[in-house]
Structures are given as C-alpha cells and as structure tokens.
Amino acid sequence: MNWDQIAGNWKEYKGKAQSHWGKLTDDDMDRVEGRRTELAGLIQQKYGKTKEEAEKEVDAWLEKH
C-alpha cells in the first residue's frame, strides 16, 4: 500500500494510527488529515524522536498496512 491510499482513506486508518501511537489525540489525528509529514512531525514532537526516526516509524507502519 502507498501513502496516497492511506491519505484517501484517512478516516479508516486514523484509528489504526492512533492505536499504534497512543500519545496522539483525536484532535492530533484530525489535524493530520492523512498528511504523512504532519504525522511524522507529531510523532517527533510527542515522542521526542528525531525527524529521521519519526519518518522511519511512519514507513514501518505503512508497510504493515
């Protein structure tokens, strides 16, 4: 699956993303609106990760879905 499919079906996938990254709130997930860079930025902010670490986590999550 590619990110365009995730973004197009964000309402379906935001719950899966939120269960994976439990520190992200409903408001956070609504703000992401399927944008990969926004999701990585929130992960970076909430979990204290580097940009590269957050992007790798998003990539790994994408591979699972």
PyMOL CGO cylinders between C-alpha atoms (Angstrom):
from pymol import cmd
from pymol.cgo import CYLINDER

trace = [
    CYLINDER, 0.00, 0.00, 0.00, 1.19, 3.51, -0.65, 0.3, 1, 1, 1, 1, 1, 1,
    CYLINDER, 1.19, 3.51, -0.65, 0.61, 6.71, 1.27, 0.3, 1, 1, 1, 1, 1, 1,
    CYLINDER, 0.61, 6.71, 1.27, -1.92, 8.04, -1.28, 0.3, 1, 1, 1, 1, 1, 1,
    CYLINDER, -1.92, 8.04, -1.28, -4.22, 5.16, -0.35, 0.3, 1, 1, 1, 1, 1, 1,
    CYLINDER, -4.22, 5.16, -0.35, -3.79, 5.91, 3.37, 0.3, 1, 1, 1, 1, 1, 1,
    CYLINDER, -3.79, 5.91, 3.37, -4.48, 9.60, 2.80, 0.3, 1, 1, 1, 1, 1, 1,
    CYLINDER, -4.48, 9.60, 2.80, -7.55, 8.85, 0.70, 0.3, 1, 1, 1, 1, 1, 1,
    CYLINDER, -7.55, 8.85, 0.70, -8.98, 6.62, 3.41, 0.3, 1, 1, 1, 1, 1, 1,
    CYLINDER, -8.98, 6.62, 3.41, -7.67, 8.57, 6.42, 0.3, 1, 1, 1, 1, 1, 1,
    CYLINDER, -7.67, 8.57, 6.42, -10.90, 8.21, 8.42, 0.3, 1, 1, 1, 1, 1, 1,
    CYLINDER, -10.90, 8.21, 8.42, -10.42, 4.45, 8.28, 0.3, 1, 1, 1, 1, 1, 1,
    CYLINDER, -10.42, 4.45, 8.28, -6.71, 4.49, 9.07, 0.3, 1, 1, 1, 1, 1, 1,
    CYLINDER, -6.71, 4.49, 9.07, -6.54, 7.22, 11.70, 0.3, 1, 1, 1, 1, 1, 1,
    CYLINDER, -6.54, 7.22, 11.70, -7.85, 4.83, 14.37, 0.3, 1, 1, 1, 1, 1, 1,
    CYLINDER, -7.85, 4.83, 14.37, -5.17, 2.31, 13.49, 0.3, 1, 1, 1, 1, 1, 1,
    CYLINDER, -5.17, 2.31, 13.49, -2.53, 5.03, 13.61, 0.3, 1, 1, 1, 1, 1, 1,
    CYLINDER, -2.53, 5.03, 13.61, -3.82, 6.32, 16.92, 0.3, 1, 1, 1, 1, 1, 1,
    CYLINDER, -3.82, 6.32, 16.92, -3.77, 2.86, 18.47, 0.3, 1, 1, 1, 1, 1, 1,
    CYLINDER, -3.77, 2.86, 18.47, -0.17, 2.47, 17.28, 0.3, 1, 1, 1, 1, 1, 1,
    CYLINDER, -0.17, 2.47, 17.28, 0.90, 5.88, 18.61, 0.3, 1, 1, 1, 1, 1, 1,
    CYLINDER, 0.90, 5.88, 18.61, -1.19, 6.16, 21.77, 0.3, 1, 1, 1, 1, 1, 1,
    CYLINDER, -1.19, 6.16, 21.77, 0.07, 9.61, 22.71, 0.3, 1, 1, 1, 1, 1, 1,
    CYLINDER, 0.07, 9.61, 22.71, -1.64, 11.12, 19.68, 0.3, 1, 1, 1, 1, 1, 1,
    CYLINDER, -1.64, 11.12, 19.68, -5.08, 12.51, 20.46, 0.3, 1, 1, 1, 1, 1, 1,
    CYLINDER, -5.08, 12.51, 20.46, -8.21, 12.59, 18.31, 0.3, 1, 1, 1, 1, 1, 1,
    CYLINDER, -8.21, 12.59, 18.31, -7.50, 16.26, 17.65, 0.3, 1, 1, 1, 1, 1, 1,
    CYLINDER, -7.50, 16.26, 17.65, -3.97, 15.39, 16.55, 0.3, 1, 1, 1, 1, 1, 1,
    CYLINDER, -3.97, 15.39, 16.55, -5.27, 12.77, 14.17, 0.3, 1, 1, 1, 1, 1, 1,
    CYLINDER, -5.27, 12.77, 14.17, -7.86, 15.17, 12.74, 0.3, 1, 1, 1, 1, 1, 1,
    CYLINDER, -7.86, 15.17, 12.74, -5.12, 17.74, 12.21, 0.3, 1, 1, 1, 1, 1, 1,
    CYLINDER, -5.12, 17.74, 12.21, -3.00, 15.20, 10.29, 0.3, 1, 1, 1, 1, 1, 1,
    CYLINDER, -3.00, 15.20, 10.29, -5.78, 14.71, 7.72, 0.3, 1, 1, 1, 1, 1, 1,
    CYLINDER, -5.78, 14.71, 7.72, -3.78, 11.97, 6.02, 0.3, 1, 1, 1, 1, 1, 1,
    CYLINDER, -3.78, 11.97, 6.02, -0.62, 14.04, 5.53, 0.3, 1, 1, 1, 1, 1, 1,
    CYLINDER, -0.62, 14.04, 5.53, 2.46, 11.91, 6.09, 0.3, 1, 1, 1, 1, 1, 1,
    CYLINDER, 2.46, 11.91, 6.09, 4.76, 14.78, 7.04, 0.3, 1, 1, 1, 1, 1, 1,
    CYLINDER, 4.76, 14.78, 7.04, 2.24, 16.09, 9.58, 0.3, 1, 1, 1, 1, 1, 1,
    CYLINDER, 2.24, 16.09, 9.58, 2.00, 12.63, 11.17, 0.3, 1, 1, 1, 1, 1, 1,
    CYLINDER, 2.00, 12.63, 11.17, 5.79, 12.30, 11.33, 0.3, 1, 1, 1, 1, 1, 1,
    CYLINDER, 5.79, 12.30, 11.33, 6.02, 15.77, 12.86, 0.3, 1, 1, 1, 1, 1, 1,
    CYLINDER, 6.02, 15.77, 12.86, 3.55, 14.92, 15.60, 0.3, 1, 1, 1, 1, 1, 1,
    CYLINDER, 3.55, 14.92, 15.60, 5.37, 11.68, 16.37, 0.3, 1, 1, 1, 1, 1, 1,
    CYLINDER, 5.37, 11.68, 16.37, 8.61, 13.63, 16.55, 0.3, 1, 1, 1, 1, 1, 1,
    CYLINDER, 8.61, 13.63, 16.55, 7.05, 16.17, 18.90, 0.3, 1, 1, 1, 1, 1, 1,
    CYLINDER, 7.05, 16.17, 18.90, 5.07, 13.83, 21.20, 0.3, 1, 1, 1, 1, 1, 1,
    CYLINDER, 5.07, 13.83, 21.20, 7.69, 11.09, 21.46, 0.3, 1, 1, 1, 1, 1, 1,
    CYLINDER, 7.69, 11.09, 21.46, 10.88, 13.17, 21.37, 0.3, 1, 1, 1, 1, 1, 1,
    CYLINDER, 10.88, 13.17, 21.37, 12.16, 11.45, 18.23, 0.3, 1, 1, 1, 1, 1, 1,
    CYLINDER, 12.16, 11.45, 18.23, 14.38, 12.86, 15.54, 0.3, 1, 1, 1, 1, 1, 1,
    CYLINDER, 14.38, 12.86, 15.54, 12.83, 13.63, 12.17, 0.3, 1, 1, 1, 1, 1, 1,
    CYLINDER, 12.83, 13.63, 12.17, 14.52, 10.57, 10.68, 0.3, 1, 1, 1, 1, 1, 1,
    CYLINDER, 14.52, 10.57, 10.68, 13.31, 8.27, 13.47, 0.3, 1, 1, 1, 1, 1, 1,
    CYLINDER, 13.31, 8.27, 13.47, 9.74, 9.52, 13.13, 0.3, 1, 1, 1, 1, 1, 1,
    CYLINDER, 9.74, 9.52, 13.13, 9.78, 9.06, 9.36, 0.3, 1, 1, 1, 1, 1, 1,
    CYLINDER, 9.78, 9.06, 9.36, 11.14, 5.53, 9.75, 0.3, 1, 1, 1, 1, 1, 1,
    CYLINDER, 11.14, 5.53, 9.75, 8.31, 4.72, 12.17, 0.3, 1, 1, 1, 1, 1, 1,
    CYLINDER, 8.31, 4.72, 12.17, 5.74, 6.03, 9.70, 0.3, 1, 1, 1, 1, 1, 1,
    CYLINDER, 5.74, 6.03, 9.70, 7.34, 3.97, 6.91, 0.3, 1, 1, 1, 1, 1, 1,
    CYLINDER, 7.34, 3.97, 6.91, 7.30, 0.84, 9.08, 0.3, 1, 1, 1, 1, 1, 1,
    CYLINDER, 7.30, 0.84, 9.08, 3.65, 1.42, 9.98, 0.3, 1, 1, 1, 1, 1, 1,
    CYLINDER, 3.65, 1.42, 9.98, 2.81, 1.92, 6.31, 0.3, 1, 1, 1, 1, 1, 1,
    CYLINDER, 2.81, 1.92, 6.31, 4.39, -1.42, 5.41, 0.3, 1, 1, 1, 1, 1, 1,
    CYLINDER, 4.39, -1.42, 5.41, 2.10, -3.17, 7.91, 0.3, 1, 1, 1, 1, 1, 1,
    CYLINDER, 2.10, -3.17, 7.91, -0.99, -1.69, 6.30, 0.3, 1, 1, 1, 1, 1, 1,
]
cmd.load_cgo(trace, "trace")
